[in-house]
Amino acid sequence: MRHRMDDTLLMLARQLAKVALQEDIGPGDITGQSLLSASAPATASIKFKQDGVLAGIQWAQLVLSELDPGAGVELLAQDGDRIREGTVVARARSTQQALVAAERTILNLLQRLCGIATLTARMAELCTGTRAMVLDTRKTTPGLRAFEKYAVRCGGGVNHRMGLYDEAMIKDNHLYISGLDLKEAVARIRRQKPDVYLTAEAESVEQARLAMEAGANVVMLDDFSMDEIRQAVEMRNQEKRFARVQLEISGGVNLSNIEQYAQTGVERISVGALTHSAAALDISMKVDRP
């Protein structure tokens, strides 16, 4: 599925472009100002140097526009596209100074987002034919969460909660500090926020049952063994009152085991590695020689 940044994400991207360019250029590009023209035109191609999934290509135009309002970027592919090695995904036109000064800032975020989208796509493909969808987590780069979660969507994944404000999730620390058991914690949140979407983390099959009985929308099976996951799925499937509850696997999921997890019958597999460990994709931005 193809994607484009919405207005909110574009606004955040413009703000980030200003900060990122200031970080890199500071008071001025010494080399570029000495050797290159501030008015003569130049063009460059953005090319994939390995197979991957495109995410964040609009970023190129936003960065260039900060340095040269007259700059233009021709998009030859869209976010979400599967790109083969050697494919040019965009061509940029600007002044010599602006084009060279913008290169690293454009590539830094683009390579990061494409790496996330590519890893997500690989994991999502391994879940094909099962009920499981691949979700991200809050293990994101500070300040880049909205972009990294967008990249997950470009790769065919699904966003978990954006932050602490849009869903409730009861974890072990909440229980340790509050002194409540899981059933009491779910009940208290339901009284205070009856319509909130609620995930409860379970550390055993019995605790998973308590979470279902208490009214959780999702029960997260944290670091469960494969046998324990199957027991939880069977328990949920056998009781009609639990039919609305989704089961989520979390902890230790990677490319080598996600297919096996997906085949257990769970609906959700959350993977922190999508955003905290995805390798940047190899992408170049080369200026065309006169």
N, C-alpha and C positions, 0 to 999 in steps of 0.2 A: 504494500500500500504506500502511495506517495504522500508526503507531508510538506507543510509549509509552516514556518513560525507564525503564530498569531500575533495580534497587535500588542498584547502584553509582553510576549517574549521579545518582540522586536524593540520595544521600548527599553527593556532590560539590556538587550544587546547593544543598543546605542550608548547606554550609560557605561557598560563594560568596555566598549571600544575606546571611549575617552580615557578611562583609567588605564587600560592596557597600553595604549599608545604613549601616554604620559610616562608610564613606567619604563618603556623601551627607548623613547626618543628624548625624554627630558627636555632640556632647553634647546635641543637641536641635534640633528644627525650630522656629526662632524664630517664624516667621509662623504656622504651624499651631497651635502651643501658645497663641499670643495670640488667634487668631480662631476656632478650631474646638473642638468638644467631644471629650473623650477617652472619652466613654461613649455619646453619641447616635449612632444608626446612620446609615449612608449607603450608597448603591449606585452602581456605575459600570459602564459597558459598554466592552469592548475591541473595537474595530472596525478592519477593514482599510480603508484609504483608497486602495488600489490592488490590482489582481489579484496573487495570489501564492500561495505554498505555506506552510502552517502548520508551525512547528517550535518546540518549547519551551513550549507553553502551560501545562504543569504548573508552570512557574516562577512564574506569577502566584500560585498558592496557597502555594507555599513562602515567597515574599517576604512576603506578607500575614500569614502565620502567625507570622513572627518578630516582628511588631509587635502582632498581635492574635490570640492563640490561638483565639479564637472566630470568626475570619473564615471566610468560605466563598466558594468560586468555583464557579459553575455553568459547566461546559464545554459549549459548543454545537457544537464541532467538535473533531477529533482531529488530532494531528500527522500530516503526510503528505497531508492534505486540500488540494485546490485550492480556493482561496477567491476569490470575486468581490469587487470593490470595493463597499464599503458594507455588507458582511456583519459582523454582530456574532458574534465567536467565543467570547466568554465574558462572564459577568456576575459582578461581585464585590460582596460584602457585608462591611462592616466598620465600625469607628468612623470618624467624620469625620476625626480626626487621622491615623489609620493609613492610611486609603484615599488621602488626598492625599500623605502622606509616601512611600508605596510606589510611587506612579505612575511616577516617572522610573526607578527601579531595575527595575521590571517591564518597562518599555518598552525600556530600553537593551539588555538581552540578547535579548528577544523580537524586536525589530526586526532585530538582528544575525543571529540564527539563521534567521529567515524570509527574509532577504535571501539568505543562503547557499543555503537550500533552493530558493528560486525560481530562482536562477541555475543551480543543478545541474539542476533539472527542465527548463529551457530547453535546456541542452546535451544532456541525456539524450534528449530528444525528437528532437533533430537526428540522433541516432545510430540511431533506430528503423529496423529492417529490415536492420541490419548486425550483424556479430559483436562490435562494439566496446561496451565498457562504460566509463563515465566514473568516474575515480578522483580522489580528493583527494591531497594531499601533506602534508609536515610544515611547510608554510609557514602556520602557524596563529598566532593570538594567544596569547602566553605565558599559561598558566593556564586557557585556554579550549579547549584542543585536543579534549577529550572531547566538549564540547558542539558545537563546530563540525563535528566529524566525524559526530556524531549528526544534525546538520542536513543534511549531505550525504546520509545514508541516507534521511532524510525526503523529499528531493528526487528520489530514485530513483538516486542514485549509489552507488558502492562505496568502502569505505575501503581505502586503501593501508595500509602498516604504521603502527602507532600511534606507534612510536618506534624507537630504535636497538636495542631489546631483543627484539623479536618477529620480525624478519626480518633477513636479511643483504642489504646492497646495496653492491656494489663500484662506487665512483665514481672519477673521474680522480685526485682528491687521494690516495686510498688507494694508487694505483699510483705516483704521483709520489714520495710519501714512502717507501713500502716498497721501491721499486726492482723490484718484481715486474711481470711482464707479466700480462695479463688471465687467460690460461690457468693460470699458476702461482697467481694469487690465488684463483681458483675452487677449484683443487685443494687449496690449504691449508685453506680454510674447510671443504671437504667432509671432509677428514681430521679436523678438530677438532670440527665440528658436522655429522655426516653427515645428520641428518634436517632441518636447518634449511631453510626456504624461501629461495631465493637469487635475487636479481636482479642482473644484471651490466649496467652501462652501457657502451654501445658508441658509438664516435665515427666508425665507418666500417662499410661492409658487410662487409669482411674481418674486422674486429674482432667483428662480430656473429656471423660463422661460428665464430670461435675460442671465443666464449662458449657457443654451442650445443654445440660439440664437448666443451667442458670440463665440461658438465653443469649449466648454469644453468637454473632453472625459467622465468625471465623474462629476456628481453633487451630492455633499454631503448634505443630508438633516439633518441639525444639530439641534437636540432637537425638531424635528417636532412632533406634535401630530399624532395619528393614522389617524385621518380624513385628516390632511394636507398631510400625506404621500400618502394616496389613491388619493388625488387630483393631486399630482405631478405625480404619476404613470399614471393616466388617461390622463393627459395633454401630457405626453411624448408619450403614446401609440396612441393617436389620430392624431398626426402630423407626417407624414412620414419623414420629415426633421430631426426629433429628434430620429429616430429609432436607430441610432448608439450610442446614449448617454446612459450610464449606471447610475443607481441611487443607492446611498449608504446611509444607515442609520448609524448615529453615535450619541452616547449619551444615557446613561441609559439602555443599553442592558444587560440583565442577563438571567440566565437559566429559570426564570419564564415567561419571555415575548418574548424571541427570536423567538419562533415558530409563535407567532402572527405577529411579524414583518415580518418574512419570507413569510408569506401568503399574504402580500400586493402586491407582484409582483416586488419588488426591486431585483437587481442582487447582491448587496454587503451589508454586515452588518459588520462594523468594531467594534471591542470589545477591549477596553483598558484593561479590566479585565483579558484577557487571559495571559498577561505578568505581570501586576502590582498587581494582586490579587489572582492568582492561588495558592492553598495550596500545599505545598510540599507533595509528595506521601510518604507513609510509606514503606521504604525499609531497609533491614538489610544486613550487611556483617559480617557473623559469621565464625570465625576460627574453623576448624574441630579439635576436640580433639584427641590427640594421642591415 
